[in-house]
């Protein structure tokens, strides 16, 4: 008998992430529990959108990146890495996208140290980075094929690539952003500064 290995199952298309999703600032994830449903979280996202906490229109979708800083413990006689010799010292956590809405709010998010001149109303870019400049929570929400929702949250996000506003003839201006996550203090060093949720129709498994 000839057998062709295949990973496709009847659930495969239901498990695929669909569409570009959307980016949000300031979602209160402290209220999320294991019992939070996709419908309930959808209501949270819609309330945030109406409250101006969405980053608005984007182009080209986005990316979530979690890359470990890997170190190998070496000892005499080792020819290959062995279980236990690989160490993850930390994780580099990023959310990236390209913004199409050049609002004051998005300028402030992109220009991490942006401030408003109280006299002229102009945007000033400070050279001093303070804890107030970090975005406490910044996340991406997307949908799976069966209607479940995903949510990826960065804690204390900061756009670390600066800002390039690209103007286009017969097109729209765009701003590329790359937000990096940061822990708030030294007490959570065993975890990366992010959280990932899956919201089912009936229940949620974080």
Secondary structure as GFF3:
##gff-version 3
##sequence-region A 1 206
A	DSSP	three_ten_helix	13	15	.	.	.	ID=ss1
A	DSSP	beta_strand	17	25	.	.	.	ID=ss2
A	DSSP	three_ten_helix	29	31	.	.	.	ID=ss3
A	DSSP	alpha_helix	38	50	.	.	.	ID=ss4
A	DSSP	beta_strand	58	72	.	.	.	ID=ss5
A	DSSP	beta_strand	86	99	.	.	.	ID=ss6
A	DSSP	alpha_helix	104	110	.	.	.	ID=ss7
A	DSSP	beta_strand	114	116	.	.	.	ID=ss8
A	DSSP	beta_strand	123	125	.	.	.	ID=ss9
A	DSSP	three_ten_helix	131	133	.	.	.	ID=ss10
A	DSSP	beta_strand	135	144	.	.	.	ID=ss11
A	DSSP	beta_strand	149	159	.	.	.	ID=ss12
A	DSSP	beta_strand	165	166	.	.	.	ID=ss13
A	DSSP	beta_strand	174	180	.	.	.	ID=ss14
A	DSSP	three_ten_helix	186	188	.	.	.	ID=ss15
A	DSSP	beta_strand	194	199	.	.	.	ID=ss16
A	DSSP	beta_strand	204	205	.	.	.	ID=ss17
###
